[in-house]
């Protein structure tokens, strides 16, 4: 029989909470007894600390309700939620400590081997803070900084008062089968490397994927619904495959009081964050985009949070774009570092689109065609079918080094539609 240490903490309560910490060698179990609406931050934190002191283990949340303020995660600790368990953020801002933008329901810094798993529900209750960002944002739900070996699996995060998952300078992360509903950014990573994201379903009023200076990310088999941007993202060595991005959003963008999805993909490299890395070596395969305003936006001249470091090279394979106002809107850097390859794609313009200038995140952008690109190194369109409504050209290209159109199709477009409007491109090959 294993040697098991059990700690009982008795409170004047109405119902049972069981949080157990177990380690393979010397299991420790902590049993707490709060009421369903009693704030149990201290008790849950004690269970986490007991795990750490035992060399690691699991804090287990059986079915039931757990109300807590800010919790400090520890190395080698797992938080595991039984299906039917509800971890609810406290409605009292004081339960999160002295206010800082970095406050979170679950937070940690400088940790290793941390896991949050199980089919429980984590509810941030849309907690408002008048002193917070934009005059209302409260704590994030999960925030880890300088952490290694992170696993977030099977949980659902709803109504996060700020970002649902916020990682900075973290490595070796896995986010698998996670659902996010409402709130703000779903997964926001900055200066992170070696992340695997699979089977997630993010539906938010803000960006679903966000962050800059990331490296070595594999994102696959995900559903993305946003009232802002599906991906507001920058990084190197990024693979995104089998992802469905659709709009309009199911949850309102709170600040702007709207539901439309601005863009499936938007370059992200905020200059004020001093980004170090260009954004390149992207492979995007089997992507479906529908019902959003724009499929792709990159404006290195003056785009919001886009002018820190340029984008360099991206490849799309098997791309389907349906019912969008504009497909690609690209204004690269003056050195023409941006290269784009699109192979096997259908680009379908919304019937009602007729404008040639648009307002995108506070900037006026010229969009004389359905697909617009300026200041580029190399553009390849291979087996790309355009379905346009006939009011504007399919493609507008200016100030580039090389443009190749292979296996071209003239499908779509009314009698007034011009296929290609190309000028000041050094080499053009139409095959």
C-alpha positions in Angstrom: 0.0 0.0 0.0 1.3 3.5 -0.9 2.1 5.9 1.9 -0.5 8.6 1.6 -0.5 11.9 3.5 -3.9 13.5 3.8 -4.5 17.1 5.0 -8.0 18.1 6.1 -8.9 21.7 6.2 -12.3 22.2 7.9 -14.5 25.3 7.3 -18.0 26.3 8.2 -19.5 25.4 4.8 -22.6 24.1 3.0 -21.1 21.7 0.5 -18.0 19.7 -0.4 -15.0 20.7 -2.5 -12.4 18.0 -3.0 -8.9 19.1 -4.3 -6.3 16.4 -4.1 -2.6 16.5 -4.8 -1.0 13.2 -5.7 2.6 12.3 -6.5 3.7 8.9 -7.8 6.1 8.4 -4.9 4.4 9.9 -1.9 0.8 11.0 -2.7 -0.6 14.0 -0.9 -4.3 14.6 -0.7 -5.8 17.9 0.4 -9.6 17.9 1.2 -11.4 21.2 1.5 -15.0 21.8 2.4 -16.3 25.2 1.1 -19.8 26.3 0.0 -20.7 26.6 -3.7 -20.4 30.4 -3.7 -17.7 30.8 -1.0 -14.4 32.2 -2.3 -11.8 29.4 -1.8 -8.7 31.0 -3.2 -6.6 30.3 0.0 -7.7 26.6 0.1 -7.0 25.9 -3.6 -3.7 27.8 -3.4 -2.8 25.6 -0.4 -3.4 22.5 -2.5 -1.2 23.8 -5.3 1.6 24.7 -2.8 1.3 21.2 -1.2 1.8 19.6 -4.6 4.9 21.7 -5.2 6.3 20.9 -1.7 5.8 17.2 -2.4 7.8 17.4 -5.7 4.7 17.7 -7.9 1.3 16.3 -8.4 -2.3 16.9 -9.3 -4.9 19.2 -7.9 -8.2 17.5 -8.8 -11.5 19.3 -9.0 -14.5 17.0 -9.0 -17.9 18.1 -10.3 -19.0 21.2 -8.5 -18.4 24.9 -8.3 -15.2 26.6 -7.2 -15.0 30.4 -6.8 -11.5 31.8 -6.6 -9.4 34.9 -7.0 -5.9 34.9 -8.4 -4.1 31.6 -8.1 -0.3 31.2 -8.4 0.6 28.0 -10.4 3.8 26.1 -9.4 6.2 23.8 -11.2 5.3 20.2 -11.7 1.7 20.8 -10.8 -1.4 19.7 -12.8 -4.9 21.2 -12.4 -7.4 18.6 -13.5 -11.1 19.2 -13.8 -13.7 16.6 -13.9 -16.5 17.1 -16.4 -19.1 19.2 -14.6 -16.5 21.1 -12.6 -16.8 24.9 -12.7 -13.9 27.2 -11.8 -15.4 30.7 -11.6 -13.4 33.9 -11.1 -14.4 35.9 -8.1 -16.5 39.0 -8.7 -14.4 41.0 -6.2 -11.4 42.6 -7.8 -9.6 42.7 -4.4 -9.4 38.9 -4.6 -6.8 39.2 -7.4 -4.4 41.4 -5.4 -3.2 44.9 -6.2 -4.4 45.7 -9.7 -1.9 45.2 -12.5 -2.6 44.5 -16.2 -0.9 41.2 -15.7 -3.5 39.9 -13.1 -5.1 36.6 -13.9 -7.2 33.9 -12.4 -4.4 31.4 -12.9 -0.9 32.8 -13.3 2.7 31.7 -13.1 6.3 32.9 -13.9 9.5 30.9 -14.4 7.8 27.5 -14.1 8.3 24.1 -15.7 6.0 21.2 -16.3 2.6 22.8 -15.7 -0.7 21.4 -16.9 -4.4 22.5 -16.9 -6.5 19.6 -18.2 -9.9 18.1 -18.1 -13.4 18.8 -19.3 -14.2 21.5 -16.8 -15.6 25.0 -17.4 -13.4 28.0 -16.5 -15.6 31.2 -16.3 -14.2 34.7 -16.0 -17.7 36.2 -15.6 -16.8 39.2 -17.8 -15.5 40.9 -14.7 -15.3 44.6 -15.3 -12.5 46.8 -13.9 -13.0 50.6 -14.4 -9.2 51.0 -13.9 -8.4 48.3 -16.5 -7.6 48.5 -20.2 -10.1 50.5 -22.1 -11.8 51.3 -18.9 -13.4 47.9 -18.3 -11.1 44.9 -18.9 -10.4 42.8 -15.8 -8.0 39.9 -15.2 -6.8 37.4 -17.9 -7.8 33.8 -17.2 -4.5 32.0 -17.7 -1.2 34.0 -17.9 2.2 32.3 -17.9 5.6 34.1 -18.4 9.0 32.5 -18.9 7.5 29.0 -18.5 8.6 25.8 -20.2 6.6 22.6 -20.9 3.0 23.8 -20.7 -0.1 21.7 -21.5 -3.6 23.1 -21.7 -6.1 20.4 -22.8 -9.8 19.8 -23.1 -11.0 22.7 -21.0 -13.5 25.4 -22.0 -12.9 29.0 -21.1 -15.8 31.4 -21.2 -16.3 35.1 -20.5 -12.7 35.8 -19.8 -12.4 39.4 -18.5 -9.3 39.8 -20.7 -7.3 37.4 -22.8 -8.2 33.7 -22.2 -4.7 32.4 -22.5 -1.7 34.8 -22.4 1.8 33.4 -22.8 5.0 35.5 -23.0 8.5 34.1 -23.4 7.3 30.5 -23.1 8.5 27.4 -24.8 7.3 23.8 -25.5 3.5 24.5 -25.2 0.6 22.3 -26.2 -2.9 23.7 -26.4 -5.2 20.8 -27.4 -9.0 20.5 -27.7 -9.6 23.8 -25.9 -12.8 25.8 -26.4 -13.0 29.6 -25.9 -16.3 31.4 -25.9 -16.7 35.2 -25.7 -14.3 37.4 -23.9 -11.2 38.9 -25.7 -8.2 37.3 -27.4 -8.3 33.5 -27.1 -4.6 32.5 -27.4 -2.2 35.4 -27.3 1.5 34.4 -27.5 4.5 36.8 -27.6 8.2 35.7 -27.9 7.1 32.0 -27.6 8.6 29.0 -29.3 7.8 25.4 -30.1 4.0 25.4 -29.6 1.5 22.8 -30.8 -2.2 23.9 -31.1 -4.6 21.2 -32.3 -8.4 20.6 -32.3 -9.3 24.0 -30.7 -12.5 25.9 -31.2 -12.1 29.6 -30.5 -15.1 32.0 -30.8 -14.4 35.4 -29.4 -15.3 39.0 -29.7 -11.6 39.9 -30.3 -8.7 38.2 -32.0 -8.6 34.4 -31.8 -4.9 33.9 -32.3 -2.6 36.8 -31.6 1.0 37.6 -30.9 4.4 38.5 -32.4 8.0 37.1 -32.5 6.8 33.5 -32.2 8.8 30.6 -33.6 8.1 27.0 -34.6 4.3 26.9 -34.3 2.1 24.1 -35.6 -1.6 25.0 -35.6 -4.0 22.4 -37.1 -7.6 21.2 -37.1 -9.0 24.3 -35.5 -12.2 26.3 -35.8 -11.9 30.1 -35.6 -14.7 32.7 -35.3 -14.0 36.3 -34.4 -15.5 39.8 -34.4 -12.0 41.1 -35.0 -9.2 39.0 -36.6 -8.9 35.3 -36.9 -5.1 35.5 -36.7 -3.4 38.8 -35.8 -0.1 37.0 -35.8 3.6 37.3 -36.5 6.4 34.8 -36.3 8.9 32.4 -38.0 8.4 28.8 -39.1 4.7 28.8 -38.8 2.5 25.9 -40.1 -1.3 26.3 -40.1 -3.3 23.6 -41.7 -6.9 22.4 -41.9 -8.4 25.5 -40.2 -11.9 26.9 -40.8 -12.2 30.7 -40.3 -15.7 32.2 -40.6 -17.7 35.3 -39.8 -19.5 37.2 -38.7 -18.6 36.7 -35.1 -20.9 35.0 -32.6 -19.7 37.3 -29.8 -19.7 41.1 -30.0 -16.6 43.2 -30.2 -17.2 45.1 -27.0 -15.4 48.4 -27.7 -16.7 48.8 -31.3 -20.1 47.3 -30.7 -20.1 45.1 -33.9 -19.9 41.5 -35.1 -18.2 41.6 -38.5 -14.9 39.8 -38.9 -12.3 42.3 -40.1 -9.8 39.8 -41.5 -8.9 36.1 -41.4 -5.2 36.9 -41.3 -3.5 40.2 -40.3 0.2 40.8 -39.9 1.2 41.6 -36.3 4.5 43.3 -35.3 3.8 46.2 -33.0 6.7 48.7 -33.2 6.3 49.8 -29.6 7.1 46.3 -28.4 10.5 46.4 -30.1 10.0 43.2 -32.1 13.2 41.5 -33.2 12.1 39.0 -35.8 10.7 39.3 -39.3 7.6 37.2 -39.9 8.3 34.5 -42.5 8.5 30.8 -43.5 4.8 30.3 -43.2 3.0 27.3 -44.7 -0.8 27.4 -44.7 -2.6 24.4 -46.1 -6.3 23.4 -46.4 -7.6 26.7 -45.2 -11.3 27.7 -45.6 -12.3 31.3 -45.1 -15.9 32.5 -45.4 -18.1 35.5 -44.5 -15.3 37.7 -43.3 -14.5 41.2 -44.6 -11.0 40.4 -45.9 -9.0 37.3 -46.2 -5.5 38.8 -45.6 -4.2 42.2 -44.6 -0.6 43.4 -44.4 0.2 47.1 -44.3 3.9 47.8 -43.4 3.5 51.5 -44.2 1.2 52.5 -41.4 -1.0 49.5 -40.5 -2.1 49.3 -36.8 0.6 47.2 -34.9 2.1 46.1 -38.3 5.2 48.3 -38.6 7.7 46.8 -36.3 9.3 44.1 -38.5 8.2 43.2 -42.0 6.7 40.0 -43.3 8.9 38.0 -45.7 7.6 34.7 -47.2 4.3 32.8 -47.1 2.8 29.8 -49.0 -0.9 29.0 -49.2 -1.9 25.6 -50.6 -5.5 24.5 -51.1 -7.1 27.8 -50.1 -10.9 28.4 -50.3 -12.2 31.9 -49.8 -15.9 32.5 -50.0 -18.1 35.6 -49.7 -15.5 38.2 -48.7 -15.2 41.9 -49.6 -11.6 41.7 -50.5 -9.1 38.8 -50.8 -5.5 40.0 -50.2 -4.5 43.5 -49.4 -0.7 43.8 -49.2 1.5 46.9 -48.9 5.0 45.5 -48.2 8.2 47.2 -47.0 10.2 49.4 -49.4 12.9 46.8 -49.7 10.4 44.5 -51.3 11.0 41.5 -48.9 7.6 40.0 -49.1 7.0 36.9 -51.2 3.7 35.1 -51.6 2.8 31.8 -53.2 -0.8 30.6 -53.6 -1.4 27.2 -55.1 -4.8 25.8 -55.8 -7.3 28.4 -54.6 -10.7 29.7 -55.1 -11.2 33.3 -54.2 -14.9 34.4 -54.2 -15.9 38.0 -53.9 -19.0 39.1 -52.1 -21.7 40.2 -54.5 -22.2 43.6 -53.0 -18.5 44.7 -53.0 -17.8 47.8 -55.2 -15.5 50.1 -53.2 -11.9 50.9 -54.1 -10.8 52.4 -50.8 -11.5 51.1 -47.3 -11.1 52.0 -43.7 -9.2 49.2 -41.8 -8.4 49.6 -38.2 -8.0 53.4 -38.3 -6.1 53.5 -41.6 -7.3 54.4 -45.1 -6.3 51.7 -47.6 -6.5 51.8 -51.4 -8.0 48.6 -52.7 -8.7 49.1 -56.4 -9.1 45.4 -57.1 -10.3 42.2 -55.4 -6.6 41.2 -54.8 -4.2 44.0 -54.1 -0.4 43.8 -53.7 2.3 46.5 -53.7 6.0 46.5 -52.7 6.7 42.8 -53.1 9.5 40.5 -54.2 7.7 37.6 -55.7 4.1 36.7 -56.2 3.0 33.3 -57.6 -0.6 32.5 -58.4 -0.8 28.8 -59.5 -4.3 27.4 -60.3 -6.1 30.3 -58.7 -9.7 30.8 -59.7 -11.2 34.3 -59.1 -14.9 34.7 -58.8 -15.5 38.5 -58.9 -18.7 40.5 -59.2 -17.5 42.5 -62.2 -17.1 45.9 -60.7 -13.3 45.9 -60.1 -10.3 44.1 -61.5 -9.4 40.7 -60.1 -5.7 41.6 -59.5 -3.9 44.9 -58.9 -0.1 44.6 -58.7 2.4 47.5 -58.4 6.1 47.9 -57.5 7.3 44.3 -57.5 10.2 42.2 -58.6 8.5 39.2 -60.1 4.9 38.0 -60.8 4.0 34.6 -62.1 0.4 33.5 -62.9 0.2 29.8 -63.8 -2.7 27.7 -65.0 -4.8 30.9 -64.8 -8.5 30.9 -64.9 -10.8 33.7 -66.0 -13.8 32.3 -64.3 -16.1 34.9 -62.8 -16.3 38.6 -63.5 -19.0 40.4 -65.4 -18.6 42.1 -68.8 -16.8 45.1 -67.3 -14.3 43.0 -65.3 -10.6 43.5 -66.0 -8.5 40.4 -65.2 -5.2 42.0 -64.2 -4.0 45.5 -63.6 -0.2 45.2 -63.4 2.4 48.0 -63.6 6.0 48.6 -62.5 6.7 44.9 -62.0 10.1 43.9 -63.3 9.2 40.5 -64.6 5.8 39.2 -65.4 5.0 35.7 -66.6 1.5 34.6 -67.5 1.3 30.9 -68.3 
